[in-house]
Amino acid sequence: MLSGKVGYGKTEIAREYVLRHENEFNAIAWLVAESKTTLEEGFAKFAVQLNLTSRTQNDNTVSRDLLFNWLSNPISIDSSGRRCTAKWLLVMDNAQDLDTIMTLWPHFGQGSILLLGREPLFRLHRLLDIECLDLPPLDETSAAQLFQAVAEIGSPEDIEQDSLGIVRDWECIPIAIVHVAKIFRNSSRSLKDFKQYQVTYRKNLGSENPGDSPVIALIWASECRAPNELALLSVLCFFDHNKIPETVLTRHWAAVKIAYYPKGKEYQNCVDLLKRDRLIEHVSDKEGSSHFSMQKVVQESITTEFFK
C-alpha cells in the first residue's frame, strides 16, 4: 500500500510502477476504490476485458463473482498456444473506506494488489497482510529540482536558492510544486519577482475561483484554525461528509464534553468563518431543516490530524 496526504504523488508513483513492470503481468486493472459502486464497476469492466462476461451483462455482482473465480485460478494462453498460470495486478486507487475494501478484497489467487489511499490504518487490519509505505513530502533538494524541471529553468546557484525558497513556502508537496511551477512557466516574471508574488498567491489561493485552485488549497485552509473551529470540525468528521444534520450539532449543546466546542453566538461565528474559507457548505431544504457538507479529502485531513 502507498499511503500519504493528498498531493504527495501516490497515483503518479503507481502509474510509473505499472509502466515499468507491465511486461511482468498478463492482466492489469486500474480500479477507482473510493466507493463500493466505483469498485464494482471497475471489476465488471475488467471481467469484460478478460472475456469472462459480455458488455451486455448488467449485474455487477455476477461479473465480480466471475472475475474473482478467475483471479483465484488465473489461466492465460502463451504465444505457443499452451495454457499457463497468469499473473495479475489490481491497482486500487483512492481507497477511502476500510469496510468497502474488506468486502471486495480478493483473498485468493496468484496476483498482486497495489492499494493507494490517504489512510495508513488499512495496514492495521488483521485480515490485510500488506506492506505499507507512507509517503513523506519531498526533501528540499528534490522539490527544487522538480520545480525547475516543470518551470523549464536552469540550475545556477542563484536560481537554486530562489527555487528552494519557493518550494519551502509550498511545503515540498509535489502537487503544489507542479501547480506553482506551471504558473511561473506561463508568466513573464523573473524568478526573483515570482518568489515574492507566489507568497501572496498562496495566501489568496482558492478565494476567488474555487475551480481554478488545487484541492491542496482546502487542506491548507483547514490548518491553523482557532480551537473552537477545530472542535467543531472534529465533530463534523464523525458524520457522512455529504449530509451532516445541523440539529445534531446544536440540539444537545449542554451534553457536548469536547473542549472549546462553540455554543450560541460563538457557534454561528465559527460556521460563518468555515463557510467563508469553503471548508463547509450550509444547505437549507424546503422543510426548513438544514445540514452541512464538506469535501471528503478535507474531512480525512482533519481526522488524520485530530487522531494523531
ROFI-891735 format. One record per atom (N, C-alpha, C): x, y, z. Coordinates in steps of 0.02 Angstrom, whole numbers, padded with zeros to 5 digits, always signed. Atoms other than C-alpha are relative to their C-alpha. Layout:
% residues N
XYZ...
END
This chain:
% residues 308
+00042-00059+00000+00000+00000+00000+00044+00062+00000-00030-00067-00003+00053+00178-00036-00049+00046+00035+00043-00046-00035-00019+00299+00089+00035+00068+00006-00028-00067-00006+00005+00485+00108-00054+00052-00012+00049-00053+00007-00084+00651+00109-00012+00016-00073+00016-00020+00068-00167+00723-00045+00057+00041-00029-00052-00038+00034-00040+00786-00171+00069-00026+00008-00067+00027-00012+00105+00677-00115+00026-00043-00058-00024+00036+00059+00112+00583-00281-00014-00074-00002+00015+00072-00002+00034+00414-00242-00019-00027-00069+00025+00024+00064-00056+00398-00408+00055+00002-00053-00054-00005+00049+00094+00457-00511+00051-00055+00010-00048+00054-00013+00209+00332-00425-00028-00067-00024+00031+00062+00023+00085+00193-00459+00000-00005-00076-00002+00001+00073+00073+00242-00642+00069-00018-00026-00068+00014+00021+00261+00239-00658+00017-00074+00013-00012+00071-00015+00266+00067-00574-00031-00044-00054+00035+00039+00051+00138-00001-00697+00037+00003-00066-00036-00007+00063+00235+00068-00846+00064-00041+00000-00064+00035-00004+00397-00009-00786-00008-00076+00005+00007+00072-00014+00326-00180-00741-00058-00033-00038+00058+00028+00034+00181-00205-00862+00015-00066-00036-00017+00063+00034+00275-00344-00954+00005-00059+00048-00004+00055-00048+00282-00444-00792-00069-00029+00017+00068+00022-00016+00092-00463-00785-00038-00016-00064+00043+00017+00056-00033-00545-00901-00063+00043-00002+00061-00041-00003-00177-00435-00842+00009+00053+00055-00006-00056-00048-00180-00264-00757-00066+00039-00002+00061-00041-00004-00333-00168-00697+00012+00059+00047-00004-00061-00042-00337+00011-00630-00071+00014+00024+00067-00005-00028-00487+00023-00513-00006+00061+00045+00015-00056-00044-00564+00175-00429-00035-00029+00062+00023+00034-00060-00588+00116-00249-00032+00046+00051+00026-00049-00049-00670+00269-00171-00068-00020+00028+00065+00023-00025-00838+00179-00151-00013-00071-00025+00020+00067+00021-00920+00008-00168-00022+00001-00073+00026-00005+00068-01005+00065-00328+00056+00005-00052-00054-00009+00049-00847+00125-00417+00044-00061-00004-00043+00059-00001-00750-00029-00364-00034-00058-00038+00035+00053+00035-00884-00150-00425-00005+00015-00075+00000-00018+00071-00898-00054-00589+00067-00016-00033-00066+00017+00026-00711-00074-00611+00010-00074-00008-00004+00073+00006-00721-00261-00577-00038-00024-00062+00041+00020+00057-00860-00276-00707+00036+00014-00066-00036-00017+00062-00757-00186-00841+00060-00046-00010-00058+00044+00004-00605-00294-00801-00023-00070-00023+00026+00065+00020-00711-00452-00819-00015-00001-00075+00013-00005+00072-00764-00392-00993+00066-00003-00039-00065+00000+00033-00582-00358-01041+00031-00069-00003-00028+00069-00003-00537-00536-00991-00045-00050-00036+00048+00043+00036-00684-00604-01094-00033-00050+00046+00035+00043-00048-00761-00679-00937-00075+00011-00004+00071-00017+00008-00927-00594-00975-00007+00050-00056+00012-00046+00056-01006-00483-01106-00018+00069+00025+00018-00069-00019-01039-00297-01107-00074+00006+00016+00072-00003-00013-01225-00335-01101-00018-00024+00070+00012+00023-00069-01206-00411-00927-00006+00062+00045+00011-00060-00041-01281-00278-00813-00005-00015+00074-00001+00017-00071-01267-00370-00648+00073-00001+00024-00069-00005-00021-01105-00313-00568+00020-00055+00049-00016+00054-00047-01116-00448-00434+00020-00063-00038-00017+00059+00041-01116-00585-00567+00069+00010-00031-00065-00014+00030-00969-00502-00656+00056-00006+00051-00051+00004-00053-00874-00486-00492+00015-00072+00018-00011+00070-00019-00900-00669-00448+00039-00037-00055-00037+00032+00055-00840-00724-00621+00074+00022+00002-00069-00026-00003-00687-00612-00603+00038-00031+00058-00035+00028-00058-00645-00674-00428+00016-00074-00009-00015+00071+00015-00657-00854-00488+00063-00005-00043-00060+00001+00042-00529-00813-00622+00061+00022+00039-00057-00023-00040-00418-00718-00500+00027-00056+00044-00022+00054-00043-00413-00872-00388+00034-00056-00038-00032+00051+00043-00361-00983-00534+00011+00030-00069-00009-00037+00062-00295-00868-00670+00036-00041-00054-00028+00038+00055-00262-00952-00836+00006+00046-00061-00009-00037+00063-00190-00873-00993+00029-00047-00053-00027+00038+00056-00134-00936-01163+00064+00034-00023-00063-00030+00020+00050-00908-01205+00006+00002-00076-00009-00010+00071+00121-00870-01377-00001-00065-00040+00000+00065+00034+00135-01056-01418-00067-00035+00005+00066+00030-00005-00047-01087-01376-00010-00044+00061+00006+00041-00060-00015-01175-01210-00033+00039+00057+00031-00030-00059-00117-01142-01054+00053+00006+00055-00048-00011-00055-00015-01068-00911-00033+00044+00053+00025-00041-00055-00043-00983-00745+00016+00073-00014-00009-00071+00014-00069-00796-00768+00017+00038+00064-00014-00046-00055-00002-00657-00659-00041+00063-00011+00042-00059+00006-00118-00512-00623+00018+00053+00051-00011-00057-00045-00108-00340-00543-00063+00042+00002+00055-00047-00011-00250-00238-00470+00027+00062+00034-00017-00064-00033-00217-00054-00432-00065+00029+00025+00060-00028-00031-00349+00008-00310+00015+00072+00021-00018-00070-00011-00338+00197-00318-00053+00036+00042+00043-00043-00041-00410+00322-00193-00044-00041+00048+00036+00040-00050-00460+00190-00064-00015+00043+00061+00020-00045-00054-00558+00277+00073-00033-00035+00059+00039+00031-00053-00665+00157+00171+00023-00072+00010-00026+00066-00015-00594+00002+00257-00052-00054-00010+00053+00051+00007-00761-00090+00261-00012-00017-00073+00009+00012+00071-00782-00068+00073+00056-00043-00028-00057+00038+00025-00607-00132+00038-00003-00072+00024+00003+00068-00027-00630-00282+00152-00055-00041-00033+00056+00036+00032-00797-00328+00071+00019-00023-00070-00015+00014+00070-00722-00325-00104+00074-00017-00011-00072+00016+00005-00544-00384-00069+00008-00073-00023-00012+00069+00021-00490-00539-00170+00051-00033+00046-00043+00032-00049-00417-00656-00040+00038-00060-00028-00033+00058+00029-00359-00793-00159+00028+00017-00068-00027-00010+00068-00255-00804-00316+00073+00019+00000-00071-00015+00009-00080-00783-00381+00008+00067-00035-00005-00066+00028-00080-00598-00407+00023+00051+00050-00023-00054-00043-00036-00430-00334-00052+00056+00002+00045-00057-00008-00136-00283-00267+00040+00059+00025-00032-00062-00022-00071-00106-00253-00056+00047+00022+00053-00041-00030-00182-00004-00136+00027+00070+00010-00019-00070-00008-00174+00186-00142-00052+00036+00041+00048-00036-00041-00252+00293-00008+00034+00046+00049-00027-00049-00049-00230+00428+00123-00001-00027+00071+00010+00026-00067-00268+00315+00271+00047-00059+00015-00047+00054-00015-00119+00213+00338-00028-00053+00047+00029+00049-00046-00234+00124+00462-00024-00063-00035+00019+00060+00037-00281+00000+00324+00047-00058+00019-00049+00054-00011-00122-00096+00364-00008-00032+00069+00009+00028-00067-00178-00125+00543-00054-00053+00002+00054+00050-00001-00325-00236+00492+00030-00070+00000-00030+00066-00010-00290-00414+00546-00007-00045-00062+00010+00042+00059-00355-00487+00381+00037+00026-00062-00038-00027+00055-00249-00375+00270+00075-00007+00013-00072+00011-00008-00072-00443+00260+00035+00040-00055-00028-00043+00052+00002-00296+00167+00061+00039+00027-00055-00045-00016+00161-00195+00164-00022+00071-00016+00023-00068+00009+00134-00009+00181+00059+00049-00001-00050-00054+00004+00242+00137+00127-00036+00066+00008+00030-00066-00012+00193+00306+00200+00044+00053-00035-00038-00049+00039+00247+00440+00076+00008+00065+00040-00011-00066-00031+00327+00595+00155+00001+00053-00055-00013-00051+00051+00344+00763+00067+00069-00011-00030-00066+00004+00029+00493+00780-00049+00051+00034+00045-00052-00039-00033+00659+00832+00025+00010+00063-00041-00003-00066+00032+00702+01012-00017+00038-00001-00066-00038+00002+00062+00832+00971-00149-00040-00030-00057+00042+00032+00051+00716+00853-00243-00058+00044-00020+00056-00045+00014+00573+00977-00227+00023+00057-00045-00026-00055+00041+00681+01117-00300+00014-00025-00071-00014+00028+00066+00735+01003-00443-00065-00010-00039+00065+00009+00033+00552+00962-00480-00026+00068-00024+00023-00067+00019+00507+01147-00481+00037+00024-00063-00040-00024+00057+00650+01188-00601-00015-00039-00063+00015+00041+00059+00607+01043-00717-00067+00020-00030+00066-00018+00025+00423+01090-00731+00001+00072-00026-00003-00071+00020+00463+01277-00741+00045+00011-00060-00045-00003+00057+00593+01239-00876+00052+00055+00007-00054-00048-00013+00734+01340-00799+00062-00039+00018-00063+00032-00015+00918+01302-00771+00012-00005+00075-00015+00010-00071+01007+01274-00607+00063+00037+00023-00053-00039-00032+01134+01413-00573-00013+00008+00074+00006-00003-00073+01167+01443-00389-00054+00047+00023+00051-00048-00023+01056+01597-00375-00070-00027-00014+00065+00030+00016+00913+01505-00461-00017-00055+00049+00012+00055-00048+00933+01356-00346-00023+00028+00067+00019-00029-00064+00920+01468-00193-00072+00027-00002+00068-00025+00007+00762+01553-00257-00050-00058-00004+00043+00059+00006+00689+01384-00303-00011-00033+00068+00007+00029-00067+00724+01318-00129-00048+00041+00043+00045-00042-00039+00636+01468-00053-00073-00011-00020+00068+00010+00024+00483+01438-00162-00028-00067+00025+00027+00066-00018+00467+01251-00126-00010-00006+00076+00012+00000-00072+00485+01283+00061-00067+00032+00015+00065-00032-00011+00336+01400+00051-00058-00047-00016+00052+00047+00020+00238+01259-00032+00009-00068+00033-00007+00057-00044+00294+01132+00099+00025-00063-00035-00030+00055+00038+00383+01023-00031-00050-00054-00020+00053+00046+00021+00217+00944-00082-00002-00001-00077-00007+00004+00073+00231+00880-00263-00055+00034-00039+00054-00028+00040+00058+00931-00325+00001+00077+00004-00003-00072-00008+00081+01107-00256+00059+00029-00039-00059-00023+00036+00255+01124-00330-00012+00001-00075+00016+00002+00072+00196+01070-00503-00048+00056-00018+00049-00053+00012+00050+01190-00490+00033+00069-00006-00030-00068+00000+00155+01343-00448+00054+00005-00053-00051-00001+00052+00294+01294-00569-00031+00014-00069+00035-00013+00063+00169+01294-00713-00021+00073-00005+00018-00071-00001+00110+01467-00661+00061+00042-00018-00061-00037+00016+00290+01530-00666+00018-00008-00074-00019+00014+00070+00323+01446-00834-00042+00041-00049+00045-00037+00045+00173+01536-00911-00002+00075+00014-00001-00071-00016+00216+01704-00835+00062+00032-00032-00058-00036+00027+00339+01838-00890+00044+00028+00057-00037-00025-00058+00408+01869-00714+00069-00033+00004-00063+00031-00017+00587+01842-00664-00011-00044+00061+00009+00046-00057+00614+01706-00535-00001+00038+00066-00002-00038-00062+00656+01834-00401-00067+00036+00011+00065-00032-00007+00496+01932-00436-00055-00051+00016+00051+00052-00011+00395+01772-00442+00003-00027+00071-00007+00024-00068+00465+01719-00274-00041+00042+00048+00040-00044-00042+00382+01871-00196-00075-00006-00017+00069+00005+00022+00223+01855-00300-00035-00062+00028+00032+00063-00019+00191+01673-00254-00019-00003+00074+00019-00002-00070+00185+01714-00068-00071+00027+00006+00068-00028+00000+00032+01824-00097-00049-00047-00034+00044+00046+00036-00038+01699-00221-00023-00057+00045+00019+00055-00044-00035+01560-00092-00051+00023+00052+00047-00025-00051-00123+01668+00037-00071+00006-00029+00065-00011+00031-00263+01704-00087-00025-00062-00038+00016+00059+00040-00268+01528-00160-00071-00024+00013+00067+00027-00005-00445+01473-00195-00053+00049+00023+00049-00046-00028-00528+01630-00126-00045+00031-00054+00039-00032+00053-00587+01697-00295-00039-00050-00043+00032+00049+00043-00624+01545-00404+00021-00070+00023-00019+00065-00026-00625+01376-00314+00018-00050-00054-00014+00049+00052-00624+01281-00478+00070+00006-00029-00066-00011+00028-00455+01355-00525+00056-00020+00047-00052+00015-00049-00362+01301-00368+00001-00074+00015-00005+00071-00015-00297+01128-00323-00033-00016+00067+00032+00022-00062-00378+01026-00184+00044+00016+00060-00046-00013-00056-00222+01058-00079-00017+00066+00034+00018-00064-00030-00288+01235-00052-00048-00009+00058+00048+00013-00054-00429+01165+00053+00035-00029+00061-00037+00029-00057-00307+01066+00159+00035+00056+00038-00034-00055-00035-00206+01223+00196-00050+00042+00038+00050-00041-00033-00366+01315+00238-00024-00031+00065+00022+00033-00062-00402+01184+00373+00053+00004+00055-00053-00005-00049-00236+01217+00459-00004+00067+00037-00005-00062-00040-00205+01346+00595-00068+00031+00014+00065-00026-00019-00388+01362+00642-00002+00015+00075+00009-00014-00071-00446+01432+00808-00024-00064+00035+00020+00061-00036-00476+01300+00945-00075-00016-00006+00072+00015+00005-00666+01320+00936-00019-00024-00070+00014+00024+00068-00665+01298+00746+00024-00072-00008-00025+00068+00004-00558+01142+00762-00045-00049+00037+00045+00042-00038-00676+01073+00894-00063-00016-00041+00059+00011+00041-00825+01096+00778+00017-00045-00060-00020+00042+00057-00732+01021+00629+00011-00072+00021-00012+00068-00023-00681+00870+00732-00065-00038+00009+00066+00033-00007-00864+00833+00770-00029-00016-00068+00026+00012+00068-00912+00851+00586+00032-00061-00032-00035+00056+00031-00784+00717+00544-00030-00068+00018+00030+00064-00020-00889+00583+00631-00061-00017-00042+00061+00010+00038-01031+00600+00505+00015-00009-00074-00004+00003+00072-01063+00566+00322+00015+00070-00027-00021-00067+00020-00972+00710+00238-00049+00034-00047+00047-00029+00047-01112+00733+00111-00059+00034+00033+00059-00028-00031-01251+00771+00235+00005-00007+00076-00008+00000-00072-01224+00819+00417-00055+00043+00030+00057-00039-00027-01387+00871+00505+00024+00051+00052-00022-00052-00046-01362+01036+00595-00031-00011+00069+00032+00011-00065-01483+00984+00733+00043-00043+00046-00044+00042-00040-01357+00853+00789+00052+00042+00036-00052-00042-00028-01233+00993+00822-00027+00051+00050+00027-00055-00041-01350+01116+00907-00051-00020+00052+00055+00018-00044-01488+01021+00996+00023-00018+00070-00023+00025-00065-01382+00949+01137+00066+00032+00020-00062-00035-00017-01250+01083+01168+00022-00015+00071-00017+00009-00071-01257+01056+01356+00035-00067+00011-00029+00067-00010-01208+00873+01334+00068-00008-00033-00064+00005+00035-01056+00908+01224+00057+00011+00050-00055-00003-00048-00898+00873+01325+00068+00012-00033-00062-00014+00036-00769+00924+01194+00025+00070+00018-00029-00065-00018-00651+01063+01246-00007+00049-00058+00005-00056+00048-00679+01229+01156-00060-00006-00047+00057+00007+00047-00840+01167+01072-00043+00063+00003+00035-00064+00000-00931+01327+01017-00076-00008+00011+00071+00002-00013-01107+01366+01076-00029+00071-00009+00033-00065+00007-01233+01505+01045+00030+00041-00056-00027-00045+00050-01163+01655+00953+00070-00022-00024-00067+00024+00019-00988+01580+00956-00005-00054-00054+00011+00052+00051-01055+01431+00857-00013+00031-00068+00017-00031+00064-01129+01543+00723+00060+00035-00030-00061-00033+00024-00967+01642+00710+00047-00051-00032-00043+00053+00027-00871+01480+00683-00026-00025-00067+00030+00023+00062-00992+01421+00549+00013+00051-00056-00011-00052+00051-00976+01588+00458+00072-00001-00025-00071+00001+00020-00786+01578+00458+00016-00061-00042-00014+00062+00037-00782+01397+00398-00033+00002-00069+00033-00009+00065-00906+01438+00260+00040+00048-00044-00039-00049+00038-00802+01588+00208+00061-00032-00033-00061+00033+00025-00648+01478+00187-00015-00064-00038+00022+00056+00040-00750+01345+00094+00016-00068+00030-00011+00064-00033-00715+01210+00222-00065-00038+00009+00066+00031-00005-00901+01177+00242-00049+00039-00044+00056-00033+00033-01061+01214+00148-00062-00010+00043+00059+00001-00042-01225+01254+00234-00061+00003-00046+00057+00005+00046-01386+01200+00146-00064-00006+00041+00067+00004-00031-01568+01227+00198-00048-00030-00052+00048+00030+00046-01707+01120+00123-00068+00033+00006+00067-00031+00002-01890+01160+00089-00037-00007+00066+00034+00012-00064-01945+01089+00257+00026+00044+00056-00027-00045-00050-01840+01217+00349+00058-00029+00040-00057+00030-00034-01708+01095+00412+00063+00016-00040-00063-00016+00033-01525+01122+00371+00053-00052+00015-00055+00046-00011-01368+01020+00353+00064+00029-00029-00066-00019+00025-01183+01039+00319+00026-00054-00046-00038+00048+00039-01072+00956+00190+00072+00025-00005-00071-00017+00007-00884+00953+00167+00033-00050-00046-00035+00045+00044-00764+00879+00043+00031-00057+00039-00027+00060-00033-00708+00703+00085+00074+00009+00017-00071-00008-00011-00525+00750+00068+00014+00046+00059-00007-00044-00057-00546+00891+00194-00016-00037+00065+00019+00039-00059-00635+00777+00316+00055-00049+00021-00053+00048-00015-00497+00647+00303+00062+00034+00027-00058-00037-00024-00360+00776+00326-00009+00021+00073+00014-00021-00069-00442+00843+00485+00000-00060+00046+00002+00060-00041-00473+00668+00550+00070-00025+00016-00069+00023-00010-00290+00621+00525+00035+00043+00052-00033-00044-00048-00232+00774+00622-00031-00008+00070+00035+00004-00064-00365+00753+00758+00020-00062+00040-00015+00062-00035-00318+00573+00797+00074-00017+00003-00073+00012-00006-00129+00593+00794+00017-00020+00072
END
